Amino acid sequence: MTFKTLFASIVVASVAMPMAAQAQGVPGGIANGWYQGGMIAGPVGAVVGGAVGGVIGGVEGVLGINHTYGVPAPVYQQPAQVRKKRKVRRQAQRTRVVR
């Protein structure tokens, strides 16, 4: 009897663990939606953004998308190299060096 109970509890725990992990995206989605909606449309946008963000965060959690909210990392680019052609005077082109 104990083995059956132990086996059943292991099965239930292994099924319940991923579901608990999927719900982790909802609070982050609500917070991000609340912030973005408040910045764009004021208090009403914050309420709507929180609801929509919670749904999007829940969907991301179900699909296993690990989305981080925040400022993206800066992208550093090297400045373009400027190449100038060297102008040679016509007289200098015609001269010959005699050795």
mmCIF file of the C-alpha atoms, coordinates in Angstrom:
data_MODEL
# 
_entry.id   MODEL 
# 
loop_
_atom_site.group_PDB 
_atom_site.id 
_atom_site.type_symbol 
_atom_site.label_atom_id 
_atom_site.label_alt_id 
_atom_site.label_comp_id 
_atom_site.label_asym_id 
_atom_site.label_entity_id 
_atom_site.label_seq_id 
_atom_site.pdbx_PDB_ins_code 
_atom_site.Cartn_x 
_atom_site.Cartn_y 
_atom_site.Cartn_z 
_atom_site.occupancy 
_atom_site.B_iso_or_equiv 
_atom_site.pdbx_formal_charge 
_atom_site.auth_seq_id 
_atom_site.auth_comp_id 
_atom_site.auth_asym_id 
_atom_site.auth_atom_id 
_atom_site.pdbx_PDB_model_num 
ATOM 1  C CA . MET A 1 1  ? 0.000  0.000  0.000   1.00 0.00 ? 1  MET A CA 1 
ATOM 2  C CA . THR A 1 2  ? 2.806  2.447  0.794   1.00 0.00 ? 2  THR A CA 1 
ATOM 3  C CA . PHE A 1 3  ? 4.480  1.851  -2.557  1.00 0.00 ? 3  PHE A CA 1 
ATOM 4  C CA . LYS A 1 4  ? 1.257  2.689  -4.405  1.00 0.00 ? 4  LYS A CA 1 
ATOM 5  C CA . THR A 1 5  ? 0.797  5.867  -2.372  1.00 0.00 ? 5  THR A CA 1 
ATOM 6  C CA . LEU A 1 6  ? 4.414  6.879  -2.956  1.00 0.00 ? 6  LEU A CA 1 
ATOM 7  C CA . PHE A 1 7  ? 4.137  6.179  -6.675  1.00 0.00 ? 7  PHE A CA 1 
ATOM 8  C CA . ALA A 1 8  ? 0.873  8.157  -6.950  1.00 0.00 ? 8  ALA A CA 1 
ATOM 9  C CA . SER A 1 9  ? 2.345  11.142 -5.113  1.00 0.00 ? 9  SER A CA 1 
ATOM 10 C CA . ILE A 1 10 ? 5.409  11.127 -7.390  1.00 0.00 ? 10 ILE A CA 1 
ATOM 11 C CA . VAL A 1 11 ? 3.161  11.084 -10.471 1.00 0.00 ? 11 VAL A CA 1 
ATOM 12 C CA . VAL A 1 12 ? 1.009  13.927 -9.130  1.00 0.00 ? 12 VAL A CA 1 
ATOM 13 C CA . ALA A 1 13 ? 4.065  15.985 -8.193  1.00 0.00 ? 13 ALA A CA 1 
ATOM 14 C CA . SER A 1 14 ? 5.701  15.485 -11.588 1.00 0.00 ? 14 SER A CA 1 
ATOM 15 C CA . VAL A 1 15 ? 2.494  16.609 -13.319 1.00 0.00 ? 15 VAL A CA 1 
ATOM 16 C CA . ALA A 1 16 ? 1.942  19.609 -11.014 1.00 0.00 ? 16 ALA A CA 1 
ATOM 17 C CA . MET A 1 17 ? 5.507  20.968 -11.125 1.00 0.00 ? 17 MET A CA 1 
ATOM 18 C CA . PRO A 1 18 ? 5.451  22.218 -14.741 1.00 0.00 ? 18 PRO A CA 1 
ATOM 19 C CA . MET A 1 19 ? 2.061  23.832 -14.171 1.00 0.00 ? 19 MET A CA 1 
ATOM 20 C CA . ALA A 1 20 ? 3.450  25.789 -11.242 1.00 0.00 ? 20 ALA A CA 1 
ATOM 21 C CA . ALA A 1 21 ? 6.403  26.896 -13.335 1.00 0.00 ? 21 ALA A CA 1 
ATOM 22 C CA . GLN A 1 22 ? 4.131  28.039 -16.178 1.00 0.00 ? 22 GLN A CA 1 
ATOM 23 C CA . ALA A 1 23 ? 2.322  30.478 -13.914 1.00 0.00 ? 23 ALA A CA 1 
ATOM 24 C CA . GLN A 1 24 ? 5.576  32.352 -13.281 1.00 0.00 ? 24 GLN A CA 1 
ATOM 25 C CA . GLY A 1 25 ? 5.148  34.461 -16.435 1.00 0.00 ? 25 GLY A CA 1 
ATOM 26 C CA . VAL A 1 26 ? 1.844  36.009 -15.319 1.00 0.00 ? 26 VAL A CA 1 
ATOM 27 C CA . PRO A 1 27 ? 3.139  38.417 -12.609 1.00 0.00 ? 27 PRO A CA 1 
ATOM 28 C CA . GLY A 1 28 ? 5.967  39.640 -14.824 1.00 0.00 ? 28 GLY A CA 1 
ATOM 29 C CA . GLY A 1 29 ? 3.538  40.157 -17.711 1.00 0.00 ? 29 GLY A CA 1 
ATOM 30 C CA . ILE A 1 30 ? 1.135  42.086 -15.487 1.00 0.00 ? 30 ILE A CA 1 
ATOM 31 C CA . ALA A 1 31 ? 3.904  44.331 -14.177 1.00 0.00 ? 31 ALA A CA 1 
ATOM 32 C CA . ASN A 1 32 ? 5.276  45.037 -17.642 1.00 0.00 ? 32 ASN A CA 1 
ATOM 33 C CA . GLY A 1 33 ? 1.812  45.636 -19.122 1.00 0.00 ? 33 GLY A CA 1 
ATOM 34 C CA . TRP A 1 34 ? 0.884  47.932 -16.245 1.00 0.00 ? 34 TRP A CA 1 
ATOM 35 C CA . TYR A 1 35 ? 4.052  49.984 -16.706 1.00 0.00 ? 35 TYR A CA 1 
ATOM 36 C CA . GLN A 1 36 ? 3.873  50.219 -20.513 1.00 0.00 ? 36 GLN A CA 1 
ATOM 37 C CA . GLY A 1 37 ? 0.127  50.954 -20.532 1.00 0.00 ? 37 GLY A CA 1 
ATOM 38 C CA . GLY A 1 38 ? 0.558  53.638 -17.885 1.00 0.00 ? 38 GLY A CA 1 
ATOM 39 C CA . MET A 1 39 ? 3.336  55.289 -19.863 1.00 0.00 ? 39 MET A CA 1 
ATOM 40 C CA . ILE A 1 40 ? 1.352  55.320 -23.110 1.00 0.00 ? 40 ILE A CA 1 
ATOM 41 C CA . ALA A 1 41 ? -2.303 55.844 -22.131 1.00 0.00 ? 41 ALA A CA 1 
ATOM 42 C CA . GLY A 1 42 ? -2.369 56.876 -18.475 1.00 0.00 ? 42 GLY A CA 1 
ATOM 43 C CA . PRO A 1 43 ? -4.366 55.131 -15.732 1.00 0.00 ? 43 PRO A CA 1 
ATOM 44 C CA . VAL A 1 44 ? -6.856 53.443 -18.061 1.00 0.00 ? 44 VAL A CA 1 
ATOM 45 C CA . GLY A 1 45 ? -3.988 52.137 -20.186 1.00 0.00 ? 45 GLY A CA 1 
ATOM 46 C CA . ALA A 1 46 ? -2.317 50.798 -17.058 1.00 0.00 ? 46 ALA A CA 1 
ATOM 47 C CA . VAL A 1 47 ? -5.384 48.736 -16.142 1.00 0.00 ? 47 VAL A CA 1 
ATOM 48 C CA . VAL A 1 48 ? -5.854 47.411 -19.670 1.00 0.00 ? 48 VAL A CA 1 
ATOM 49 C CA . GLY A 1 49 ? -2.106 46.831 -20.092 1.00 0.00 ? 49 GLY A CA 1 
ATOM 50 C CA . GLY A 1 50 ? -1.983 44.876 -16.839 1.00 0.00 ? 50 GLY A CA 1 
ATOM 51 C CA . ALA A 1 51 ? -4.786 42.562 -17.969 1.00 0.00 ? 51 ALA A CA 1 
ATOM 52 C CA . VAL A 1 52 ? -3.326 42.040 -21.430 1.00 0.00 ? 52 VAL A CA 1 
ATOM 53 C CA . GLY A 1 53 ? 0.198  41.641 -20.020 1.00 0.00 ? 53 GLY A CA 1 
ATOM 54 C CA . GLY A 1 54 ? -1.007 38.952 -17.630 1.00 0.00 ? 54 GLY A CA 1 
ATOM 55 C CA . VAL A 1 55 ? -2.523 36.984 -20.506 1.00 0.00 ? 55 VAL A CA 1 
ATOM 56 C CA . ILE A 1 56 ? 0.592  37.377 -22.650 1.00 0.00 ? 56 ILE A CA 1 
ATOM 57 C CA . GLY A 1 57 ? 2.823  36.404 -19.710 1.00 0.00 ? 57 GLY A CA 1 
ATOM 58 C CA . GLY A 1 58 ? 0.694  33.311 -19.080 1.00 0.00 ? 58 GLY A CA 1 
ATOM 59 C CA . VAL A 1 59 ? 0.912  32.285 -22.739 1.00 0.00 ? 59 VAL A CA 1 
ATOM 60 C CA . GLU A 1 60 ? 4.681  32.790 -22.687 1.00 0.00 ? 60 GLU A CA 1 
ATOM 61 C CA . GLY A 1 61 ? 4.859  30.604 -19.587 1.00 0.00 ? 61 GLY A CA 1 
ATOM 62 C CA . VAL A 1 62 ? 2.808  27.852 -21.198 1.00 0.00 ? 62 VAL A CA 1 
ATOM 63 C CA . LEU A 1 63 ? 4.953  27.913 -24.329 1.00 0.00 ? 63 LEU A CA 1 
ATOM 64 C CA . GLY A 1 64 ? 8.142  27.997 -22.279 1.00 0.00 ? 64 GLY A CA 1 
ATOM 65 C CA . ILE A 1 65 ? 9.357  31.345 -23.601 1.00 0.00 ? 65 ILE A CA 1 
ATOM 66 C CA . ASN A 1 66 ? 11.768 32.876 -21.124 1.00 0.00 ? 66 ASN A CA 1 
ATOM 67 C CA . HIS A 1 67 ? 11.117 36.554 -21.763 1.00 0.00 ? 67 HIS A CA 1 
ATOM 68 C CA . THR A 1 68 ? 12.948 39.186 -19.776 1.00 0.00 ? 68 THR A CA 1 
ATOM 69 C CA . TYR A 1 69 ? 11.545 42.670 -19.564 1.00 0.00 ? 69 TYR A CA 1 
ATOM 70 C CA . GLY A 1 70 ? 13.832 45.641 -19.416 1.00 0.00 ? 70 GLY A CA 1 
ATOM 71 C CA . VAL A 1 71 ? 16.197 47.731 -21.436 1.00 0.00 ? 71 VAL A CA 1 
ATOM 72 C CA . PRO A 1 72 ? 17.922 45.800 -24.222 1.00 0.00 ? 72 PRO A CA 1 
ATOM 73 C CA . ALA A 1 73 ? 21.672 45.545 -24.110 1.00 0.00 ? 73 ALA A CA 1 
ATOM 74 C CA . PRO A 1 74 ? 23.441 48.281 -26.072 1.00 0.00 ? 74 PRO A CA 1 
ATOM 75 C CA . VAL A 1 75 ? 24.837 47.363 -29.447 1.00 0.00 ? 75 VAL A CA 1 
ATOM 76 C CA . TYR A 1 76 ? 28.248 48.790 -30.124 1.00 0.00 ? 76 TYR A CA 1 
ATOM 77 C CA . GLN A 1 77 ? 29.202 49.455 -33.714 1.00 0.00 ? 77 GLN A CA 1 
ATOM 78 C CA . GLN A 1 78 ? 32.518 50.597 -35.029 1.00 0.00 ? 78 GLN A CA 1 
ATOM 79 C CA . PRO A 1 79 ? 32.420 53.906 -36.847 1.00 0.00 ? 79 PRO A CA 1 
ATOM 80 C CA . ALA A 1 80 ? 32.577 53.653 -40.607 1.00 0.00 ? 80 ALA A CA 1 
ATOM 81 C CA . GLN A 1 81 ? 36.025 54.202 -42.053 1.00 0.00 ? 81 GLN A CA 1 
ATOM 82 C CA . VAL A 1 82 ? 36.254 57.124 -44.389 1.00 0.00 ? 82 VAL A CA 1 
ATOM 83 C CA . ARG A 1 83 ? 38.547 56.584 -47.346 1.00 0.00 ? 83 ARG A CA 1 
ATOM 84 C CA . LYS A 1 84 ? 39.582 59.541 -49.405 1.00 0.00 ? 84 LYS A CA 1 
ATOM 85 C CA . LYS A 1 85 ? 41.218 59.309 -52.795 1.00 0.00 ? 85 LYS A CA 1 
ATOM 86 C CA . ARG A 1 86 ? 44.505 61.049 -53.056 1.00 0.00 ? 86 ARG A CA 1 
ATOM 87 C CA . LYS A 1 87 ? 44.568 63.623 -55.799 1.00 0.00 ? 87 LYS A CA 1 
ATOM 88 C CA . VAL A 1 88 ? 47.782 63.817 -57.753 1.00 0.00 ? 88 VAL A CA 1 
ATOM 89 C CA . ARG A 1 89 ? 48.593 66.894 -59.782 1.00 0.00 ? 89 ARG A CA 1 
ATOM 90 C CA . ARG A 1 90 ? 48.929 66.407 -63.499 1.00 0.00 ? 90 ARG A CA 1 
ATOM 91 C CA . GLN A 1 91 ? 52.411 67.851 -63.543 1.00 0.00 ? 91 GLN A CA 1 
ATOM 92 C CA . ALA A 1 92 ? 53.608 65.404 -60.922 1.00 0.00 ? 92 ALA A CA 1 
ATOM 93 C CA . GLN A 1 93 ? 52.225 62.506 -62.956 1.00 0.00 ? 93 GLN A CA 1 
ATOM 94 C CA . ARG A 1 94 ? 54.294 63.493 -66.036 1.00 0.00 ? 94 ARG A CA 1 
ATOM 95 C CA . THR A 1 95 ? 57.617 63.917 -64.319 1.00 0.00 ? 95 THR A CA 1 
ATOM 96 C CA . ARG A 1 96 ? 60.117 61.124 -64.452 1.00 0.00 ? 96 ARG A CA 1 
ATOM 97 C CA . VAL A 1 97 ? 62.732 60.313 -61.931 1.00 0.00 ? 97 VAL A CA 1 
ATOM 98 C CA . VAL A 1 98 ? 66.109 59.878 -63.595 1.00 0.00 ? 98 VAL A CA 1 
ATOM 99 C CA . ARG A 1 99 ? 68.748 57.957 -61.749 1.00 0.00 ? 99 ARG A CA 1 
# 
